[in-house]
């Protein structure tokens, strides 16, 4: 069996992007200081800029979205308390149980509708009574986009209203919130109105090599900064990587619509290929269902061509478009999938 070739076209995730030449130049030229001591001017500029975008008092630069989310949860919740989230949410399923293991905070996952929203009746029913048998419900965490689905602003407003009614804090995991805003054609800050904290990832669709920023009020960010230190996230001359985030905000936000257009082309073409069942994308993520044996054959044959996508057990593919796969790359991937599935290879 032929071994897979080096990856040329990588659709596994938008985390695989590499810094552009302009971004590398900005990183090389960054003014730096010791961030743990609070004197890195580029980090401070990035934190202040995103705090302003979202109408918050302060920001905190973290190396990863996982750390940013965890610091937020631990800043909102005490030991023995819980947060409500969606089944399949990144904070519940994809962050190694950090909230429970490191924060002693219990996640309470709730079912979602097909559009990725949590029914309000499920949220209300999940809030625990003031009873020593139960964890204390303290926080509701919403993710947008959720598995590539864009949550509408009216649902976000309903969640914020629910939380205020039930006296809960709110956190928005906005790892791909800029994608959601691009898909809806709205200002990104509009989608976060009313949330007590928001986590923004810079290393997905925005194309930075590392980094996430948590924004909120001053007391919350002060607590999160302490948690970041305890979690091992104290950084020194971090302005070098913060500069990549600033560059991304200046150059890679408006172009997100290109990724969405490429995802639609992938989906529309795949939908016409026998054996592929495609979920129409709302942003830059395309899910495809297919027979497990076809998935195995397709994965192997694409690998031999240097084309990578995510293949999951049971016959499911995920294709993610980003700034490192242009329309020509999309067209080549489509041609390869068609040839392989039609047995012309």
C-alpha positions as CSV (number, residue, x, y, z in Angstrom):
1,X,0.0,0.0,0.0
2,X,1.3,3.4,-1.0
3,X,2.1,5.7,2.0
4,X,0.4,9.0,2.3
5,X,2.1,11.9,0.6
6,X,3.1,15.1,2.5
7,X,0.0,17.2,3.0
8,X,-0.4,19.8,0.4
9,X,-4.0,20.8,0.8
10,X,-5.1,20.7,4.4
11,X,-8.9,20.9,5.1
12,X,-8.7,19.2,8.6
13,X,-9.3,22.5,10.5
14,X,-8.7,26.2,10.3
15,X,-6.1,25.7,13.1
16,X,-3.6,24.5,10.5
17,X,-3.0,27.9,8.9
18,X,0.5,29.3,8.8
19,X,1.5,32.9,9.5
20,X,1.6,35.0,6.3
21,X,4.7,36.9,5.4
22,X,3.0,40.1,6.5
23,X,2.1,38.5,9.9
24,X,5.7,37.2,10.3
25,X,7.0,40.7,9.7
26,X,4.7,42.2,12.2
27,X,5.8,39.6,14.8
28,X,9.4,40.3,14.1
29,X,8.9,44.0,14.6
30,X,6.8,43.7,17.7
31,X,7.6,45.9,20.7
32,X,7.8,43.6,23.7
33,X,8.1,43.5,27.5
34,X,7.4,41.1,30.3
35,X,3.7,40.3,30.2
36,X,3.7,38.6,33.7
37,X,4.9,41.9,35.1
38,X,2.3,43.7,33.0
39,X,4.7,45.7,30.8
40,X,4.4,44.2,27.3
41,X,2.9,47.0,25.2
42,X,1.8,44.8,22.3
43,X,-0.1,42.4,24.6
44,X,-1.7,45.3,26.3
45,X,-2.7,46.8,23.0
46,X,-4.3,43.5,21.8
47,X,-6.2,43.1,25.1
48,X,-7.5,46.7,25.0
49,X,-8.5,46.5,21.4
50,X,-10.6,43.4,21.8
51,X,-12.1,44.7,25.0
52,X,-13.2,47.8,23.2
53,X,-14.6,45.8,20.3
54,X,-16.9,44.0,22.7
55,X,-17.7,46.9,25.0
56,X,-15.9,45.3,28.0
57,X,-13.6,46.9,30.5
58,X,-10.6,44.6,30.2
59,X,-9.0,41.7,28.3
60,X,-6.6,38.8,29.0
61,X,-4.3,37.3,26.4
62,X,-4.0,33.5,26.8
63,X,-2.0,31.0,24.7
64,X,-5.1,28.9,23.9
65,X,-8.8,29.0,23.7
66,X,-9.0,26.1,26.1
67,X,-7.1,28.0,28.7
68,X,-9.2,31.1,28.0
69,X,-12.4,29.2,28.5
70,X,-11.2,27.4,31.6
71,X,-10.0,30.6,33.2
72,X,-13.4,32.1,32.5
73,X,-15.3,29.2,34.0
74,X,-13.1,29.1,37.1
75,X,-13.5,32.9,37.5
76,X,-17.3,32.6,37.4
77,X,-17.6,29.4,39.4
78,X,-16.4,28.1,42.8
79,X,-15.7,24.5,43.7
80,X,-18.9,22.4,43.8
81,X,-20.8,24.7,41.4
82,X,-21.8,24.0,37.8
83,X,-22.2,25.5,34.4
84,X,-24.8,24.8,31.8
85,X,-23.7,24.1,28.2
86,X,-24.7,22.2,25.1
87,X,-24.0,18.6,24.6
88,X,-21.0,18.6,22.3
89,X,-19.8,22.0,23.4
90,X,-16.1,22.5,23.3
91,X,-16.0,23.4,27.0
92,X,-17.6,20.0,27.8
93,X,-16.3,17.6,25.2
94,X,-13.1,18.9,23.8
95,X,-11.2,20.4,26.7
96,X,-10.1,17.3,28.5
97,X,-12.5,17.8,31.4
98,X,-10.4,20.7,32.7
99,X,-13.3,22.5,34.4
100,X,-14.1,19.4,36.5
101,X,-10.5,18.2,37.0
102,X,-8.8,21.5,37.7
103,X,-11.7,23.7,38.8
104,X,-14.0,21.2,40.5
105,X,-16.7,22.8,38.5
106,X,-19.4,20.4,37.1
107,X,-20.5,20.7,33.5
108,X,-24.2,20.1,32.9
109,X,-24.6,19.3,29.1
110,X,-28.0,19.9,27.6
111,X,-29.5,18.7,24.3
112,X,-29.5,21.0,21.3
113,X,-31.9,21.5,18.4
114,X,-30.7,20.9,14.8
115,X,-29.7,24.6,14.5
116,X,-27.3,24.3,17.5
117,X,-29.5,26.2,20.0
118,X,-30.4,25.0,23.4
119,X,-34.2,25.1,24.1
120,X,-35.0,27.6,26.8
121,X,-37.1,25.0,28.6
122,X,-34.1,22.8,28.9
123,X,-32.1,25.6,30.4
124,X,-34.8,26.5,32.9
125,X,-35.2,22.8,33.9
126,X,-31.5,22.4,34.4
127,X,-31.2,25.1,37.1
128,X,-30.9,23.3,40.4
129,X,-32.9,24.1,43.5
130,X,-31.1,25.5,46.5
131,X,-30.6,22.0,48.0
132,X,-27.4,20.5,49.5
133,X,-27.8,17.4,47.3
134,X,-27.1,19.4,44.1
135,X,-24.3,21.4,42.6
136,X,-25.0,25.1,42.6
137,X,-25.9,26.3,39.1
138,X,-23.8,29.4,38.5
139,X,-23.1,29.9,34.8
140,X,-24.4,29.3,31.3
141,X,-21.9,28.9,28.5
142,X,-22.8,29.3,24.9
143,X,-20.6,28.5,21.9
144,X,-20.9,30.4,18.6
145,X,-20.4,29.0,16.0
146,X,-21.5,25.6,17.2
147,X,-20.2,22.8,15.0
148,X,-20.1,25.3,12.2
149,X,-23.7,26.4,12.8
150,X,-24.3,30.1,13.3
151,X,-26.5,30.9,16.4
152,X,-28.9,33.7,15.7
153,X,-28.7,36.9,17.7
154,X,-32.3,36.5,19.0
155,X,-31.4,33.2,20.6
156,X,-28.3,34.7,22.2
157,X,-30.5,37.5,23.6
158,X,-33.0,34.9,25.0
159,X,-30.1,33.1,26.8
160,X,-28.9,36.4,28.3
161,X,-32.4,37.2,29.5
162,X,-32.8,33.7,30.9
163,X,-29.6,34.0,32.8
164,X,-30.5,37.4,34.3
165,X,-33.9,36.0,35.3
166,X,-32.3,33.1,37.0
167,X,-29.4,35.2,38.4
168,X,-26.7,33.3,36.5
169,X,-23.5,34.5,34.9
170,X,-23.0,34.1,31.1
171,X,-19.9,33.1,29.1
172,X,-19.7,33.1,25.3
173,X,-17.1,30.7,23.8
174,X,-16.5,32.7,20.6
175,X,-13.7,30.6,19.1
176,X,-15.3,31.3,15.7
177,X,-17.4,34.3,16.6
178,X,-15.9,36.3,13.8
179,X,-17.1,33.6,11.4
180,X,-20.6,33.9,12.8
181,X,-20.5,37.7,12.4
182,X,-19.3,37.3,8.8
183,X,-22.0,34.8,8.0
184,X,-24.7,37.2,9.4
185,X,-23.2,40.3,8.1
186,X,-23.2,42.0,11.5
187,X,-20.7,43.6,13.8
188,X,-19.0,41.0,15.9
189,X,-19.6,42.9,19.1
190,X,-23.4,42.8,18.4
191,X,-23.3,39.0,18.8
192,X,-21.8,39.2,22.3
193,X,-24.0,41.9,23.8
194,X,-25.1,41.1,27.4
195,X,-22.6,38.3,28.0
196,X,-20.4,38.7,31.1
197,X,-17.3,37.2,29.4
198,X,-16.3,36.4,25.9
199,X,-13.4,34.2,24.7
200,X,-12.1,35.0,21.2
201,X,-9.7,32.6,19.4
202,X,-7.1,34.1,17.1
203,X,-5.6,30.9,15.7
204,X,-8.6,29.5,13.8
205,X,-10.3,31.5,11.0
206,X,-8.2,34.6,11.8
207,X,-5.0,32.7,11.0
208,X,-2.7,33.6,13.9
209,X,-0.3,30.8,15.1
210,X,-1.4,31.0,18.7
211,X,-3.5,32.9,21.1
212,X,-7.0,33.7,22.5
213,X,-8.3,36.7,24.4
214,X,-10.8,36.7,27.2
215,X,-12.8,39.9,27.8
216,X,-15.0,41.0,30.6
217,X,-15.2,43.4,33.5
218,X,-12.1,44.4,35.6
219,X,-12.8,42.1,38.6
220,X,-13.5,39.1,36.4
221,X,-10.3,39.6,34.3
222,X,-8.3,40.1,37.5
223,X,-9.5,36.7,38.7
224,X,-8.9,35.1,35.3
225,X,-5.3,36.5,35.3
226,X,-4.6,34.8,38.6
227,X,-6.1,31.5,37.2
228,X,-4.0,31.9,34.0
229,X,-0.9,32.0,36.1
230,X,-1.9,28.9,38.1
231,X,-2.8,27.1,34.9
232,X,0.7,27.7,33.6
233,X,-0.2,30.5,31.2
234,X,2.1,33.2,32.5
235,X,4.1,34.4,29.5
236,X,7.0,36.8,29.2
237,X,7.8,38.6,25.9
238,X,4.4,37.6,24.5
239,X,4.1,40.6,22.3
240,X,5.7,38.6,19.5
241,X,2.6,36.4,19.3
242,X,0.2,39.1,20.3
243,X,1.4,41.1,17.2
244,X,0.1,38.2,15.1
245,X,-3.3,38.7,16.7
246,X,-3.3,42.4,16.0
247,X,-2.3,41.7,12.4
248,X,-5.1,39.2,12.0
249,X,-7.6,41.7,13.2
250,X,-6.4,44.2,10.7
251,X,-6.1,41.9,7.7
252,X,-8.0,38.6,8.1
253,X,-11.5,39.5,9.3
254,X,-13.0,40.8,6.1
255,X,-11.7,37.9,4.1
256,X,-13.6,35.3,6.2
257,X,-16.5,35.5,3.6
258,X,-14.1,34.0,1.1
259,X,-13.8,30.9,3.3
260,X,-17.6,30.7,3.6
261,X,-18.0,30.9,-0.2
262,X,-15.4,28.1,-0.6
263,X,-17.2,26.0,1.9
264,X,-20.5,26.4,-0.1
265,X,-18.7,25.4,-3.3
266,X,-17.4,22.2,-1.6
267,X,-20.8,21.4,-0.2
268,X,-22.8,22.1,-3.3
269,X,-20.4,19.9,-5.4
270,X,-20.2,17.1,-2.9
271,X,-24.0,17.0,-2.7
272,X,-24.0,16.0,-6.3
273,X,-21.7,13.0,-5.9
274,X,-23.4,9.7,-5.3
275,X,-22.8,8.3,-1.8
276,X,-22.1,11.6,-0.1
277,X,-24.8,13.2,2.1
278,X,-23.9,16.8,2.8
279,X,-25.1,19.2,5.5
280,X,-25.3,22.7,3.9
281,X,-22.7,24.9,5.7
282,X,-23.5,28.1,7.5
283,X,-19.9,29.2,7.8
284,X,-16.5,27.5,6.9
285,X,-17.3,24.0,8.1
286,X,-18.7,21.3,5.9
287,X,-19.9,17.9,7.3
288,X,-20.4,14.9,5.0
289,X,-21.9,11.5,5.8
290,X,-20.9,8.5,3.8
291,X,-20.6,4.7,4.1
292,X,-17.7,3.7,6.4
293,X,-16.1,1.6,3.6
294,X,-16.2,4.6,1.2
295,X,-14.8,6.8,3.9
296,X,-11.9,4.5,4.4
297,X,-11.2,4.3,0.7
298,X,-11.6,8.1,0.3
299,X,-9.3,8.9,3.2
300,X,-6.5,6.7,1.9
301,X,-6.8,7.8,-1.7
302,X,-6.8,11.5,-0.7
303,X,-3.9,11.0,1.6
304,X,-1.9,9.5,-1.3
305,X,-2.6,12.8,-3.2
306,X,-1.6,15.0,-0.3
307,X,-5.1,16.1,0.5
308,X,-6.3,16.0,4.1
309,X,-9.7,16.2,5.7
310,X,-11.0,15.0,9.0
311,X,-12.5,11.4,8.9
312,X,-14.4,10.3,12.0
313,X,-15.6,6.8,12.9
314,X,-18.9,5.7,11.4
315,X,-18.4,7.4,8.0
316,X,-18.3,11.1,8.7
317,X,-16.0,13.7,7.1
318,X,-15.4,17.3,8.1
319,X,-13.9,19.8,5.7
320,X,-12.9,23.2,7.0
321,X,-11.9,26.1,4.7
322,X,-9.4,28.8,5.7
323,X,-6.9,31.3,4.3
324,X,-4.4,28.6,3.3
325,X,-6.9,26.8,0.9
326,X,-7.9,29.1,-1.9
327,X,-10.5,28.4,-4.7
328,X,-7.9,26.5,-6.7
329,X,-7.3,24.2,-3.8
330,X,-11.0,23.7,-3.3
331,X,-11.4,22.8,-7.0
332,X,-8.5,20.3,-6.9
333,X,-10.0,18.6,-3.8
334,X,-13.4,18.4,-5.5
335,X,-11.9,16.8,-8.6
336,X,-10.0,14.3,-6.5
337,X,-13.1,13.3,-4.4
338,X,-15.2,12.9,-7.6
339,X,-12.5,10.7,-9.3
340,X,-12.1,8.5,-6.2
341,X,-15.8,8.0,-5.6
342,X,-16.5,7.3,-9.2
343,X,-13.7,4.7,-9.3
344,X,-11.6,6.6,-11.9
345,X,-8.3,6.3,-10.0
